[in-house]
Structure formats: C-alpha cells, structure tokens
Amino acid sequence: MRYDVLLNGVSLASVSDKIYIIDVQEADPKLSIATVDNAKYQGLRMTERSRQSRTVKITFQVRERNSAARAAILDDVMGWIADGDLAVSYRPNQLLRVKWTDLPAVGSALRWADTLSVSFTAYTDPYWVTVDRTTVTATCLAGVAKIITLAPAGSVADAYLEFDATAAEAVATLSVAANGREWTFSALGLAAGDILRAYYDADGYQRFAKNGTSVYEKRAGDDDILLTARTANIITVTASGDMSFKAMARGRYL
C-alpha cells in the first residue's frame, strides 16, 4: 500500500482489504491577509496574516466487483469517518485535529473501479502537531525557584507550554514563567498526590484542572506561554510546597 491513513488511531485500510488508498492531498493552508494603504507610497502594508484552515483529501478505491458487497464496505467507510485526530504514514509522529468536510459520493454502484474521496479540515489549530510531546521533569522545592529548559520540535516558530504538577505536600501557590510571560496560581489547595494540569484540549481550548476539575479562576497572568521551537527555552517554576513538575510542548509543523 502506498499510503496509510488513520483516524483516531484506526486505519482506513483496516475497514476492508478491498480498500486501496490512491492519494493523499494536502491543500494549501487557507490564509486571512489584512492590509492598509501605504500612506504616501505605492502598494500596501500587511497588518495581519493568520492561518484559518488546512484541508486534507483522501482518494481511494473499493476494489470489489459485487455491488452489494461494495455498498456494505462503503457503509463501513462512512462509519469510520469522524471528527478527531488524522494521521498519515508519510508524516510519522504527527497528527492533525480535523472535522470531516466532504463525504464519498457514489456515482453508480455498478462502476466498481470509480475513485472515491473524503476530505478533512483543521480549523481550531490548522497545523500538524507531534503525537508525542517534548517533556522534561524536575523536582521543585518549596519557595525555591527551579530552572527548567525545554526545546520543542516543529517547523512553526512557537509551541504552547503545558504542564503536569504533582504535589508532594500542601501547595497553595505556584508561578510558571518563560519568555517574558507568566502564570500565577493562588489558593490552589493541593494536597500530597494532587495533580494540577495545564493543557489544551482536542478543540484547542486552554484548560487548567486540579484532579480533573477546572481551576481556571485561580490562575492570573498571560493567556498563553509560548516557547520557541528548536531552542532551549528557560522555564522558571516556584511553588509554595514541594512538587514534581513536568513541562511539555507539542511541536507544530507547517
């Protein structure tokens, strides 16, 4: 097989041995460009450039001559299609968080050699991201600033900091800072064994949770802490009690 395509960990080829993946096409990212007049000069000035979406089209055949059997396989393909994490074999250790945006159209059940296609589009975070985060774990002592370095992968300039902080004793306050940005947490009420997590969910929303329960209101400071890709970023962690701190970041790819 030339390609393999997985959605939420399930291969399209595993749906049936009659499926043959012909091509995977990545459309150019859809961009939004804002400009203003260049005052007394000719031309324009770009004021904003943002990526809006990224679409991947999968083209395949169902190589089954029996029309009833072919229709049954297509029903199984429809069941495979879902929103979630898309992975392709030529991008190892990368995924794209997608919504399905175009379904296979069957022109005739008799034309068994016809090609079919399904398209998926990433909107919230239209970048390929690493399946495995780059991580580093350190022990933080009460009241002592701990310096951690983390170098995320990726071809995009920055990556978002995430962390798991596991309390070894009572912890009320925590600060995490890097690259001129900072999060401060107060009145956390962590006991030994409690875990405070900062992460981004499957829809790209930022979450802060203590043992799975949101503590967003206990955080102050910047919206995101951005790390520079392929660079050793210095992260400073200070807590009111002893804890284990695991810093993490997913690399992003254009």
Steps between C-alpha positions, in 0.01 A plus 500: 500500500632841401348686795333428827249738654386477861212678669494487879751217477298287255639437150273552199655189347395297803133561414534251212776329306320619185591863571796646312618851589604677181608843619515743791488867403572785738345821370685825557407646838220755478632837617340825606701807395425853619661806339486880518603769254870579506444872572681717244678201347370251249379155595358371826622409845411161643357543849393144574551151364322210663439140406133407490489135395684204349326233289614146420328296226524121496433327166437126500336209319285216624620214278194283531298399191193380689277806537335386824833419662642830378207692649554323832868601500404860425262493796793392716711784356224745596516356850877555506467867407488725807642816652826450685870437452615431143838338432670403173788258457734748331482732804626277783416613855272779374125551511247758383188573705224502242129514420371305201386741229430287191365145473549234229249531216398180322412576138392146419518178696586323173822693434715315749826655374386859569711701743349643815620773734449639847629833628594612849566859609685636802354827626586557868869420466575468126848357549637149515613436859720234654323199645755485781574814695855606580523469879735566789434423867655669802460500878403838644565584865278732702580867441800429276491611136569203277648554153392255229597500132276364225561497124183410303518353151321645198533727199258761637680768698325440831333231712261517795623409847303237691581340835413239762583602857471226764504623859722321753347701785254788544538759222302824500679710238694439180661719238623388158687742273682487166592744223352803677163333570372364828219306665435542873269274698363574846282321757562171321448282805713216361566208734765230460423301184275766343576587137464844344492487120533775240413371155315560173208272423411337167318817390799720582354655815730571791421311821629519857378214717564362848436125502278550193298793642546845348695757703510759224385773740807442720738597220616853413745634246549447129263300280768269361866433564671458164824309460736542206534188286841333469636723777577425866234711675558591864194434719497622860274319748438609860255325732407542867552126559706214361380356171597311187460717191483364146522765227369400155446641153378363166704597198297654215570461129405715202 
